[in-house]
Amino acid sequence: MEKVNEEIVNKFLEFLFNHKFKCLIIGGALFFAPIFIGNNTDQTWLVIQYPWGSVKVIDTAGWYFKAGNSYWSYPRNWQVEYDNEYSFKVVFNDGGSAVMNAMVRFASPSTVDGKRNFHQLFGGNEESVEAAVWAHLSDAMKSSGPVMSASEHQSARRGEFTSLVQDQLQKGLFEMKRVSKTLQDQYDDKGKPITVYATEVIFENDNCEQKIARPSPLTDFGIVITQFSITDVTYDDQTQRQFAQKKEAFLSAEGSKAQREKEVQERLMVEERGRREKAESESIALRRKAEEVINAQREKEVAELKAEKEKAVAETNAARELAVSLLTKQQAETRAQQELECAKLDRMRAQEEADAQIILASAREKAL
């Protein structure tokens, strides 16, 4: 029966829009249009309850018939900032605490059945939705605090804390166990490291997923967390004093470290100066030695050159004397040869003269 009535209303609306409604607007019926017609935007969705009891979810943008009906509008996406009286107090495992402000963006259900169930749970009251998210977020933040100390959160583990809270906000509260933990760089009056009881998340044996102790009610509501951020953190006075003491100790340690580095630098400077002076002395000695070697080598080379020159002169003189002796010998031999030749010629001439005398005498004798 409800479905039949809804179909009749829809056909009636279609008829008005296609035929008579334009004439009514032209004729002045525009005054009554807002009473019967509503408009849904793309950023919202509606739940309409007709007089005969039928309920419909409108999830698209456009006009709808609202005369005599009850309707509720919900945003598709929510952005809520929890601060001031809605901020969260988180206690860490070292007893320190902090008040945190947070911003959460979440989406309402995406399916028609989820939207219907969402409406049945909250009845169009947006404050109830924000309060439900705040309640579960408060549990998630309080259960995440004991995982670390205030000092660890302040120095290095803020991102881990935010991620842990966001996971519990969507998945549910994790099952945790109590463990003994030694704090880093924190000591008691006797100088011994401070040991505190901390909390660790329990993981499943088969896969490394966190073990859920209580599922998130937001999943039952159909709410999906799209963004979670901690916008401000204010630590308690005692924790801030502890941070100040730690800062002073750190600065003192850094000052000692700087002084120690300065002394090391001065020692290294003295050592380097000694090495430099030693290197300069060795360099001077090596330079002098090199000069002496060069001078000795030069004197040796000069002596060798002088000896070679004297040897060359002696050899030249000897060669000249030998050449003179050979020339004198050759000249003497030449003279002796000349004298011998002259003697032979004289002897031959005498022989010829004698032969001529003999012939002449023989001729005379014959002539006689």
C-alpha positions in Angstrom: 0.0 0.0 0.0 2.8 2.4 0.9 4.6 1.7 -2.4 1.3 2.3 -4.4 0.8 5.6 -2.6 4.4 6.7 -3.4 4.0 5.8 -7.0 0.8 7.8 -7.2 2.5 10.8 -5.7 5.4 10.5 -8.1 3.2 10.3 -11.1 1.2 13.2 -9.9 4.4 15.3 -9.5 5.5 14.2 -13.0 2.2 15.3 -14.4 2.4 18.7 -12.7 5.9 19.3 -13.9 5.1 18.3 -17.5 1.7 19.9 -17.9 0.0 22.0 -15.3 2.8 23.2 -13.1 4.3 25.5 -15.8 0.9 27.2 -16.2 0.5 27.5 -12.4 3.9 29.3 -12.3 2.9 31.6 -15.1 -0.4 32.3 -13.4 1.0 33.3 -10.1 1.1 29.9 -8.2 4.8 30.4 -7.7 3.9 31.6 -4.2 2.9 28.1 -3.1 5.8 26.3 -4.8 8.1 26.4 -1.7 5.4 24.9 0.4 5.2 21.7 -1.8 8.7 21.5 -3.4 12.1 21.2 -1.8 15.6 21.1 -3.3 18.4 18.8 -2.2 22.1 19.8 -2.8 24.9 17.5 -3.8 26.6 17.9 -0.4 23.6 16.5 1.6 21.1 13.6 1.6 17.6 13.5 3.0 15.3 11.1 4.8 11.6 11.8 4.1 8.7 10.3 5.9 5.3 10.5 4.1 2.0 11.0 6.0 1.0 7.4 5.3 4.2 6.2 7.0 6.5 5.4 4.1 10.1 6.4 4.5 12.4 7.3 1.6 16.1 8.2 1.4 16.9 10.9 -1.2 20.6 10.6 -2.1 20.7 12.7 -5.3 20.6 16.4 -6.0 17.5 18.0 -7.3 13.8 18.8 -6.5 11.6 16.6 -4.3 7.9 16.7 -3.1 7.7 17.7 0.6 4.1 18.9 1.2 2.8 17.3 4.4 5.9 15.2 4.9 8.6 15.1 7.6 12.1 15.3 6.3 15.6 15.4 7.8 18.8 16.6 6.1 22.3 15.2 6.8 25.6 16.4 5.4 27.7 13.8 3.4 30.9 14.9 5.1 31.4 16.3 8.6 34.2 18.4 10.0 34.2 18.8 13.8 36.8 20.6 16.0 36.9 19.4 19.6 38.5 22.0 21.8 37.8 24.1 25.0 35.3 22.1 27.0 35.3 19.3 24.4 39.1 18.8 24.5 40.7 15.5 25.8 42.9 14.9 28.8 45.5 12.2 28.1 47.6 10.6 30.9 51.0 9.0 29.9 52.8 6.1 31.5 55.1 8.3 33.5 52.2 10.1 35.2 52.4 13.2 33.0 49.3 14.5 31.3 48.3 16.8 28.5 45.1 18.4 27.3 44.7 17.9 23.5 42.4 19.6 20.9 41.5 17.5 17.9 39.9 17.9 14.4 38.0 15.0 12.9 36.6 14.7 9.4 34.3 11.8 8.7 31.8 10.7 6.1 28.2 9.6 6.8 27.0 6.2 5.4 27.2 5.7 1.7 24.5 3.1 1.2 20.8 3.6 1.4 20.4 1.0 4.1 23.2 2.6 6.1 21.6 6.0 5.8 18.3 4.6 7.0 20.0 3.0 10.0 22.0 6.2 10.6 18.7 8.1 10.7 17.1 5.6 13.0 20.0 5.9 15.5 20.4 9.7 15.5 17.0 11.0 14.3 18.5 14.0 12.5 20.3 15.4 15.6 23.8 16.4 14.3 24.9 17.1 17.9 24.3 13.5 18.8 26.5 12.4 15.9 29.3 14.7 17.0 28.9 13.5 20.6 29.1 9.9 19.6 32.3 10.5 17.7 33.7 12.5 20.7 32.9 9.6 23.1 34.7 7.0 21.1 37.6 9.4 20.3 38.0 10.1 24.0 38.3 6.3 24.7 40.8 6.0 21.9 43.0 8.8 23.1 42.9 7.8 26.8 43.9 4.2 25.9 46.7 5.4 23.7 48.3 7.6 26.3 49.9 4.8 28.5 51.8 3.5 25.4 54.5 6.2 25.9 55.8 8.8 28.3 55.0 12.5 28.1 58.7 13.1 27.3 58.6 10.5 24.4 55.4 12.1 23.1 56.9 15.6 23.3 60.2 14.6 21.7 59.7 11.9 19.0 56.5 9.9 19.1 53.7 12.3 18.3 53.1 10.8 14.9 53.0 7.4 16.4 50.4 8.6 19.0 48.2 10.2 16.3 48.4 7.1 14.1 47.5 4.8 17.1 44.5 7.0 18.0 43.2 7.1 14.4 43.5 3.4 14.0 41.5 2.8 17.2 39.0 5.5 16.2 38.1 3.5 13.0 38.9 -0.1 13.9 38.1 -0.1 17.6 39.9 -0.2 20.9 43.0 -2.5 20.9 43.7 -5.1 23.5 46.8 -4.1 25.5 49.1 -5.5 28.1 51.1 -3.9 31.0 54.9 -4.1 30.7 57.8 -2.8 32.7 59.9 -0.2 30.8 63.0 1.7 31.5 62.9 5.4 30.6 65.7 6.9 28.5 67.9 9.6 30.1 65.8 9.7 33.3 67.4 8.7 36.7 66.3 8.7 40.3 68.1 10.3 43.3 70.6 7.4 43.4 71.5 7.7 39.8 69.6 4.6 38.7 67.4 4.6 35.6 63.7 5.1 36.3 61.5 2.1 35.5 57.8 2.6 34.9 54.9 0.4 33.9 53.9 1.0 30.3 51.3 -0.3 27.9 51.8 -2.3 24.7 49.4 -3.3 22.0 48.8 -7.0 21.6 49.0 -8.4 18.1 47.4 -11.4 16.5 49.7 -14.5 16.2 49.1 -15.2 12.5 49.2 -11.7 11.1 50.6 -8.5 12.5 47.1 -7.0 13.0 46.2 -5.5 16.3 43.9 -7.6 18.5 40.6 -5.8 18.9 39.2 -5.6 22.4 36.1 -3.6 21.6 35.0 -2.9 18.0 34.4 0.7 17.0 30.8 1.8 17.3 31.4 4.2 14.4 31.6 1.2 12.1 28.1 0.2 13.3 27.0 3.7 12.6 28.4 3.6 9.1 30.8 6.5 9.8 34.1 6.5 8.0 37.0 8.6 9.4 38.7 10.5 6.6 41.0 12.7 8.6 42.2 13.0 12.2 44.6 15.6 13.5 45.7 16.7 16.9 45.7 20.5 16.6 47.0 21.5 20.0 48.7 19.9 23.0 49.1 21.5 26.5 51.1 19.6 29.0 50.5 19.9 32.8 52.7 22.2 34.9 54.8 19.3 36.4 55.5 17.8 33.0 56.5 21.2 31.6 58.9 21.6 34.6 60.3 18.2 33.8 60.8 19.3 30.2 62.5 22.4 31.4 64.9 20.4 33.6 65.5 18.0 30.8 66.2 21.0 28.6 68.7 22.5 31.1 70.4 19.1 31.4 70.6 18.8 27.7 71.9 22.3 27.3 74.5 21.6 30.1 75.5 18.4 28.3 75.7 20.3 25.1 77.9 22.9 26.8 80.2 20.3 28.2 80.3 18.6 24.8 81.1 22.0 23.2 83.9 22.6 25.8 85.2 19.1 25.2 85.2 19.6 21.5 87.0 22.9 22.0 89.7 21.3 24.0 90.0 18.5 21.5 90.3 21.1 18.7 93.0 23.0 20.7 94.9 19.7 21.3 94.6 18.9 17.6 95.8 22.4 16.8 98.9 21.9 19.0 99.6 18.5 17.4 99.1 19.9 14.0 101.4 22.9 14.8 104.1 20.4 16.0 103.6 18.3 12.9 103.9 21.4 10.8 107.1 22.6 12.5 108.5 19.1 12.2 107.6 19.0 8.6 109.1 22.5 8.0 112.4 21.4 9.8 112.5 18.2 7.7 111.8 20.2 4.6 114.7 22.6 5.4 117.0 19.7 6.1 116.0 18.0 3.0 116.4 21.2 1.0 119.9 21.6 2.4 120.8 18.0 1.7 119.5 18.4 -1.8 121.6 21.5 -2.2 124.7 19.7 -1.0 124.0 16.8 -3.2 123.5 19.1 -6.1 126.8 21.0 -5.3 128.7 17.7 -4.9 127.2 16.5 -8.2 128.1 19.7 -9.8 131.7 19.6 -8.5 132.0 16.0 -9.6 130.7 16.9 -13.1 133.1 19.9 -13.2 136.1 17.7 -12.2 135.0 15.1 -14.8 134.7 17.7 -17.4 138.1 19.1 -16.5 139.7 15.7 -16.5 138.1 14.9 -19.9 139.3 18.3 -21.2 142.9 17.7 -20.0 142.8 14.2 -21.4 141.5 15.5 -24.7 144.3 18.2 -24.7 146.9 15.5 -23.8 145.6 13.3 -26.5 145.5 16.2 -28.9 149.2 17.1 -28.1 150.2 13.4 -28.3 148.5 13.1 -31.6 150.1 16.3 -32.8 153.6 15.1 -31.7 153.0 11.8 -33.3 151.9 13.5 -36.5 155.1 15.7 -36.3 157.2 12.6 -35.7 155.6 10.8 -38.6 156.0 13.8 -40.8 159.7 14.2 -39.8 160.2 10.5 -40.5 158.5 10.7 -43.8 160.5 13.8 -44.6 163.8 11.9 -43.7 162.7 8.9 -45.6 161.8 11.1 -48.5 165.2 12.8 -48.4 167.0 9.4 -48.1 165.0 8.1 -51.0 165.8 11.2 -52.9 169.5 10.9 -52.1 169.4 7.2 -53.0 167.7 8.0 -56.2 170.2 10.7 -56.9 173.1 8.3 -56.1 171.5 5.7 -58.4 171.3 8.4 -61.1 174.8 9.5 -60.5 176.0 5.9 -60.7 174.0 5.3 -63.8 175.4 8.5 -65.3 178.9 7.4 -64.3 178.2 4.0 -65.8 176.9 5.5 -68.9 179.9 7.9 -69.1 182.2 4.9 -68.5 180.4 2.9 -71.1 180.6 5.9 -73.4 184.3 6.2 -72.8 184.7 2.5 -73.5 182.8 2.7 -76.6 184.6 5.9 -77.6 187.9 4.1 -76.8 186.8 1.1 -78.8 185.8 3.3 -81.7 189.1 5.1 -81.6 190.8 1.8 -81.4 189.0 0.6 -84.4 189.6 3.8 -86.1 193.3 3.4 -85.6 
